[in-house]
């Protein structure tokens, strides 16, 4: 007498076919996306350089429409620094490391990311490519030049405002 279950019998006698389908991966887990956002963030910043505080703020807010609206509201004065969410995005550090290893950025004193000549060329190519990261480019080109180091300190250290 067989002790196997009827379910196993069905599995053993059935034919299965598999169709390979692409798996959706969030943009912040794609290094090409992360590197492009990094390069654009620095490209649109004053002096083609940006602090890690600024990059983390942009990286967090660029991902979603709600974040972009919140950042624009902060700059326009509709929100206070205490009203906006800020967080550290792990993908940004990976994008900086990979971009640095490829010679696209340099990291000065461990706190400021600067575009190299190759990085500037790559950022310009992404910026000029219509249909690619359009919402992100519009957001970064408007917000990045307005974020000063002093402004970023008030965002990241709101206890100074209380």
HELIX and SHEET records of a PDB file:
HELIX    1   1 UNK A    6  UNK A   13  1                                   8    
HELIX    2   2 UNK A   27  UNK A   29  5                                   3    
HELIX    3   3 UNK A   31  UNK A   44  1                                  14    
HELIX    4   4 UNK A   46  UNK A   48  5                                   3    
HELIX    5   5 UNK A   52  UNK A   62  1                                  11    
HELIX    6   6 UNK A   65  UNK A   76  1                                  12    
HELIX    7   7 UNK A   81  UNK A   83  5                                   3    
HELIX    8   8 UNK A   90  UNK A  101  1                                  12    
HELIX    9   9 UNK A  117  UNK A  128  1                                  12    
HELIX   10  10 UNK A  134  UNK A  143  1                                  10    
HELIX   11  11 UNK A  144  UNK A  146  5                                   3    
HELIX   12  12 UNK A  149  UNK A  156  1                                   8    
HELIX   13  13 UNK A  158  UNK A  160  5                                   3    
SHEET    1   A 3 UNK A  49  UNK A  51  0                                        
SHEET    2   A 3 UNK A 112  UNK A 115 -1                                        
SHEET    3   A 3 UNK A 105  UNK A 108 -1                                        
END                                                                             
